[in-house]
Amino acid sequence: MSVQQAIREVEALLGKERVLTTVEDLACYSFDGTADAPSKRPDAVIMPKTTEEVQAIMRIASKYKTPVYPRGAGTNLSGGTIPIKGGLVVTFQMMNKILEVDAENLTATVQPGVIIASLNTAVAPYGLIYPPDPGTVSTATMAGSTAECSGGLRGLKYGVTKHYIMGLEVVLANGEKFRAGGKTVKNVTAYDLVKLFTGSEGTLGIITELIVKLIPAPEAKKSMLAIFSDLDDAGKTIAGIIAAKVIPATLEIMDKTTIETVEAFAKAGLPTDAEAVLLIEVDGIPEVVEKEAQAVVEVCKRFNGKVQVARDDAEREKLWAARRAALPALARKSPTTVLEDATVPRSRIPEMLRAIRAIAKKYDLLIGTFGHAGDGNLHPTILCDERNAEQMKRVHKAVDEIFRVAVDMGGTLSGEHGIGMAKMKYLEWELGATGVDVLRRIKEALDPDYLLNPGKMVAGRS
Amino acid sequence: MSVQQAIREVEALLGKERVLTTVEDLACYSFDGTADAPSKRPDAVIMPKTTEEVQAIMRIASKYKTPVYPRGAGTNLSGGTIPIKGGLVVTFQMMNKILEVDAENLTATVQPGVIIASLNTAVAPYGLIYPPDPGTVSTATMAGSTAECSGGLRGLKYGVTKHYIMGLEVVLANGEKFRAGGKTVKNVTAYDLVKLFTGSEGTLGIITELIVKLIPAPEAKKSMLAIFSDLDDAGKTIAGIIAAKVIPATLEIMDKTTIETVEAFAKAGLPTDAEAVLLIEVDGIPEVVEKEAQAVVEVCKRFNGKVQVARDDAEREKLWAARRAALPALARKSPTTVLEDATVPRSRIPEMLRAIRAIAKKYDLLIGTFGHAGDGNLHPTILCDERNAEQMKRVHKAVDEIFRVAVDMGGTLSGEHGIGMAKMKYLEWELGATGVDVLRRIKEALDPDYLLNPGKMVAGRS
């Protein structure tokens, strides 16, 4: 078989110890962080140490037309790293060095396998941070989160991964490599290849080195919790904060179902008769934080919110513990947790929350919704059981409707989880047939044989 | 001739009054803002009123294989809008409406021909700004500056055009259209088509509508001028300001040649024995501005800078008048002003200024350099005379060397002017043969016949 021939050639090059082929090893790479997704064992898992080895792997894969799946920590939530067509998984545990922290230019240069949190630990002594903060910062890798263009809680003020990727080294399907971007703040040389490969979900090339932007760490922070007995008041508060010209670092919302579940699980002191709570954090230099926190409190009160302001780090921790408990608390209630990331313009959040509630009722499902209200990125979380086929049919219908509603509201299929396998079928809703054709033309221009992460995002011509 | 046939079909559709063909009209569109560039008359200039008309024009152009050059105000500085292969120029004076200002979502939706300054006038009553500020804000259009990914003075703190383009409607070479992006802060649906078309210099599609991000206007500003008799001290000051965790809104530098020229022209009170001046502006809420201004003054003094702080708007105006006089003052000294935008990592600015000075000496040329020190984006400005063939040979050699040095320092060919016709020949220096091949594959995937802005950025296969 040609896949086996490819594996033998890779083994000859890298040695057998960096080419895993036992059933036990392969099983670990047959799935990823996505619930309710298919699984499939790869034929081998390869651990290169250098860009040149990645190039060699791709040359061999090209020769034998063997699919290749670049993989970070597999924490994505869209089936983005499942080796659905068999072939070779390439992982980057052995390319995990922070090559440089350049405090003067506010950049870091890293290998693909560096964990996001490790980078933040390394730059902290310089008083700097790398802001993108997906929930998986302590396991997710720099190249994985770049390929997925991960978001997080601070999107509104700080942006997402794409805003911090300044330069990339990429290996193409044919084994050739190139570099684009660099340490300059401004760069308009030709098409923005750095942005094209950021968020390309491993379908256009393999990222083998990254230059990322760092920013000064905020000196101070202040957190507030506001409780609302009316969803519209919560919505007006979100709008009112922005209208007061305050851009909070985080502006999170939890709906009634989530509040009840969190409270039952974590006893965080949330009032279970509330319709919504907002968790707000402002940051910056101390004078700004004071001023902005006051403005936020005023807006919350104006729209009938009951506000608690954390007076110290312990109180701040307690407020955030409730938010962090949202997903574990929901997940604890059922064997399967289908976590989506439908995203709408900020002004339409109350409407979207109501639509999700109606969909839950229609399909007789429990859906808790929480998420990043500041940037319109909601996480409707469906509590279900994969073994219950009848229920899962209702779940799939509900998911279809949630995305249909999000797109109809001028939103997007994915705020931060990516398209992967999970949302390919919806793509035309957002981009139209012409937009999807543009994706396909770009994919085929760079990877005509669909060797890189096949079965994700862009379907081949049928 | 097929071009004439295409023009007749467009006339039949739009009426003759929106299809210009007189020699006088065509002459106006035979060149753009770029000095030392070739000129060429188009066969017609077309003024569509709707996206559907743009689609019809592209269908006709496709049928007759007629080149099409989308054009805003033609203020670019890389020959990006010169109709070098003849054909049809398409302009957007009649698609210049601001369709919506959405203060709640902090977005505006505009037609391609809206002038940048007009958008800022329209959003000012909401206390909002659209930050990208190329020198040509009062004439340049939204789609033109998006296609070129214009920069400006505020790049370090506020980013450039690409950071503010959230959604696009695009007409492709074949006349089909699609939309990507929208009003959501987060969007990771598929490849980042919005970013791919931003900065694509009209070579991939025609932008027919834009959704852009707005931000709250800063409440206060403070400007400072610092004078240095040693170039290294100026460099250390730039680094020191960043190290002090201050990100100024603007951080401009002028070299000795520029200072002397500005002073002779504008009598702004600059000391002509200075080696460099820095012009620094911090902005934000008043408390921050005070604190950051103090930090900047301290850093300037630490590195032997003589500092003036503007005490009021009149003094602020006076400081900035000197900076604004830089280009006119330099331009006044010679018939031709070759203005480049070689960009290096911020830390290498003193080294780059010295390299430019050495190149000026080597080729016996007068080069004044000013620019955006905060983001490493320098504007070496060569004063020359296009009619002097011998001198222009030296100018071209000097330009070659300036870009070679910039790339060797880890910089880029273009910080904000684009590649256009002017810098195609250097592309491999930055992107390598493989990177240039990636550009070509993307171009040919979307515009296989090179109908859109041919002769710019991406050369066809030879």
Boltz contact constraints between the chains, C-beta under 6 A:
constraints:
  - contact:
      token1: [A, 104]
      token2: [B, 239]
      max_distance: 6.0
  - contact:
      token1: [A, 104]
      token2: [B, 347]
      max_distance: 6.0
  - contact:
      token1: [A, 105]
      token2: [B, 345]
      max_distance: 6.0
  - contact:
      token1: [A, 105]
      token2: [B, 346]
      max_distance: 6.0
  - contact:
      token1: [A, 105]
      token2: [B, 347]
      max_distance: 6.0
  - contact:
      token1: [A, 149]
      token2: [B, 188]
      max_distance: 6.0
  - contact:
      token1: [A, 151]
      token2: [B, 186]
      max_distance: 6.0
  - contact:
      token1: [A, 155]
      token2: [B, 185]
      max_distance: 6.0
  - contact:
      token1: [A, 155]
      token2: [B, 186]
      max_distance: 6.0
  - contact:
      token1: [A, 156]
      token2: [B, 185]
      max_distance: 6.0
  - contact:
      token1: [A, 160]
      token2: [B, 186]
      max_distance: 6.0
  - contact:
      token1: [A, 176]
      token2: [B, 434]
      max_distance: 6.0
  - contact:
      token1: [A, 178]
      token2: [B, 432]
      max_distance: 6.0
  - contact:
      token1: [A, 178]
      token2: [B, 434]
      max_distance: 6.0
  - contact:
      token1: [A, 178]
      token2: [B, 435]
      max_distance: 6.0
  - contact:
      token1: [A, 182]
      token2: [B, 410]
      max_distance: 6.0
  - contact:
      token1: [A, 183]
      token2: [B, 345]
      max_distance: 6.0
  - contact:
      token1: [A, 183]
      token2: [B, 410]
      max_distance: 6.0
  - contact:
      token1: [A, 184]
      token2: [B, 343]
      max_distance: 6.0
  - contact:
      token1: [A, 184]
      token2: [B, 345]
      max_distance: 6.0
  - contact:
      token1: [A, 184]
      token2: [B, 376]
      max_distance: 6.0
  - contact:
      token1: [A, 184]
      token2: [B, 411]
      max_distance: 6.0
  - contact:
      token1: [A, 184]
      token2: [B, 412]
      max_distance: 6.0
  - contact:
      token1: [A, 185]
      token2: [B, 155]
      max_distance: 6.0
  - contact:
      token1: [A, 185]
      token2: [B, 156]
      max_distance: 6.0
  - contact:
      token1: [A, 185]
      token2: [B, 375]
      max_distance: 6.0
  - contact:
      token1: [A, 186]
      token2: [B, 151]
      max_distance: 6.0
  - contact:
      token1: [A, 186]
      token2: [B, 155]
      max_distance: 6.0
  - contact:
      token1: [A, 186]
      token2: [B, 160]
      max_distance: 6.0
  - contact:
      token1: [A, 186]
      token2: [B, 343]
      max_distance: 6.0
  - contact:
      token1: [A, 186]
      token2: [B, 375]
      max_distance: 6.0
  - contact:
      token1: [A, 186]
      token2: [B, 377]
      max_distance: 6.0
  - contact:
      token1: [A, 186]
      token2: [B, 415]
      max_distance: 6.0
  - contact:
      token1: [A, 186]
      token2: [B, 416]
      max_distance: 6.0
  - contact:
      token1: [A, 187]
      token2: [B, 412]
      max_distance: 6.0
  - contact:
      token1: [A, 188]
      token2: [B, 149]
      max_distance: 6.0
  - contact:
      token1: [A, 188]
      token2: [B, 199]
      max_distance: 6.0
  - contact:
      token1: [A, 188]
      token2: [B, 414]
      max_distance: 6.0
  - contact:
      token1: [A, 188]
      token2: [B, 416]
      max_distance: 6.0
  - contact:
      token1: [A, 188]
      token2: [B, 418]
      max_distance: 6.0
  - contact:
      token1: [A, 189]
      token2: [B, 412]
      max_distance: 6.0
  - contact:
      token1: [A, 189]
      token2: [B, 413]
      max_distance: 6.0
  - contact:
      token1: [A, 189]
      token2: [B, 414]
      max_distance: 6.0
  - contact:
      token1: [A, 189]
      token2: [B, 430]
      max_distance: 6.0
  - contact:
      token1: [A, 190]
      token2: [B, 419]
      max_distance: 6.0
  - contact:
      token1: [A, 190]
      token2: [B, 439]
      max_distance: 6.0
  - contact:
      token1: [A, 190]
      token2: [B, 457]
      max_distance: 6.0
  - contact:
      token1: [A, 191]
      token2: [B, 200]
      max_distance: 6.0
  - contact:
      token1: [A, 191]
      token2: [B, 439]
      max_distance: 6.0
  - contact:
      token1: [A, 191]
      token2: [B, 442]
      max_distance: 6.0
  - contact:
      token1: [A, 192]
      token2: [B, 195]
      max_distance: 6.0
  - contact:
      token1: [A, 192]
      token2: [B, 199]
      max_distance: 6.0
  - contact:
      token1: [A, 195]
      token2: [B, 192]
      max_distance: 6.0
  - contact:
      token1: [A, 195]
      token2: [B, 195]
      max_distance: 6.0
  - contact:
      token1: [A, 196]
      token2: [B, 196]
      max_distance: 6.0
  - contact:
      token1: [A, 199]
      token2: [B, 188]
      max_distance: 6.0
  - contact:
      token1: [A, 199]
      token2: [B, 192]
      max_distance: 6.0
  - contact:
      token1: [A, 200]
      token2: [B, 191]
      max_distance: 6.0
  - contact:
      token1: [A, 216]
      token2: [B, 245]
      max_distance: 6.0
  - contact:
      token1: [A, 239]
      token2: [B, 104]
      max_distance: 6.0
  - contact:
      token1: [A, 245]
      token2: [B, 216]
      max_distance: 6.0
  - contact:
      token1: [A, 285]
      token2: [B, 288]
      max_distance: 6.0
  - contact:
      token1: [A, 287]
      token2: [B, 287]
      max_distance: 6.0
  - contact:
      token1: [A, 288]
      token2: [B, 285]
      max_distance: 6.0
  - contact:
      token1: [A, 288]
      token2: [B, 288]
      max_distance: 6.0
  - contact:
      token1: [A, 343]
      token2: [B, 184]
      max_distance: 6.0
  - contact:
      token1: [A, 343]
      token2: [B, 186]
      max_distance: 6.0
  - contact:
      token1: [A, 345]
      token2: [B, 105]
      max_distance: 6.0
  - contact:
      token1: [A, 345]
      token2: [B, 183]
      max_distance: 6.0
  - contact:
      token1: [A, 345]
      token2: [B, 184]
      max_distance: 6.0
  - contact:
      token1: [A, 346]
      token2: [B, 105]
      max_distance: 6.0
  - contact:
      token1: [A, 347]
      token2: [B, 104]
      max_distance: 6.0
  - contact:
      token1: [A, 347]
      token2: [B, 105]
      max_distance: 6.0
  - contact:
      token1: [A, 375]
      token2: [B, 185]
      max_distance: 6.0
  - contact:
      token1: [A, 375]
      token2: [B, 186]
      max_distance: 6.0
  - contact:
      token1: [A, 376]
      token2: [B, 184]
      max_distance: 6.0
  - contact:
      token1: [A, 377]
      token2: [B, 186]
      max_distance: 6.0
  - contact:
      token1: [A, 410]
      token2: [B, 182]
      max_distance: 6.0
  - contact:
      token1: [A, 410]
      token2: [B, 183]
      max_distance: 6.0
  - contact:
      token1: [A, 411]
      token2: [B, 184]
      max_distance: 6.0
  - contact:
      token1: [A, 412]
      token2: [B, 184]
      max_distance: 6.0
  - contact:
      token1: [A, 412]
      token2: [B, 187]
      max_distance: 6.0
  - contact:
      token1: [A, 412]
      token2: [B, 189]
      max_distance: 6.0
  - contact:
      token1: [A, 413]
      token2: [B, 189]
      max_distance: 6.0
  - contact:
      token1: [A, 414]
      token2: [B, 188]
      max_distance: 6.0
  - contact:
      token1: [A, 414]
      token2: [B, 189]
      max_distance: 6.0
  - contact:
      token1: [A, 415]
      token2: [B, 186]
      max_distance: 6.0
  - contact:
      token1: [A, 416]
      token2: [B, 186]
      max_distance: 6.0
  - contact:
      token1: [A, 416]
      token2: [B, 188]
      max_distance: 6.0
  - contact:
      token1: [A, 418]
      token2: [B, 188]
      max_distance: 6.0
  - contact:
      token1: [A, 419]
      token2: [B, 190]
      max_distance: 6.0
  - contact:
      token1: [A, 430]
      token2: [B, 189]
      max_distance: 6.0
  - contact:
      token1: [A, 432]
      token2: [B, 178]
      max_distance: 6.0
  - contact:
      token1: [A, 434]
      token2: [B, 176]
      max_distance: 6.0
  - contact:
      token1: [A, 434]
      token2: [B, 178]
      max_distance: 6.0
  - contact:
      token1: [A, 435]
      token2: [B, 178]
      max_distance: 6.0
  - contact:
      token1: [A, 439]
      token2: [B, 190]
      max_distance: 6.0
  - contact:
      token1: [A, 439]
      token2: [B, 191]
      max_distance: 6.0
  - contact:
      token1: [A, 441]
      token2: [B, 445]
      max_distance: 6.0
  - contact:
      token1: [A, 442]
      token2: [B, 191]
      max_distance: 6.0
  - contact:
      token1: [A, 442]
      token2: [B, 445]
      max_distance: 6.0
  - contact:
      token1: [A, 445]
      token2: [B, 441]
      max_distance: 6.0
  - contact:
      token1: [A, 445]
      token2: [B, 442]
      max_distance: 6.0
  - contact:
      token1: [A, 445]
      token2: [B, 445]
      max_distance: 6.0
  - contact:
      token1: [A, 457]
      token2: [B, 190]
      max_distance: 6.0
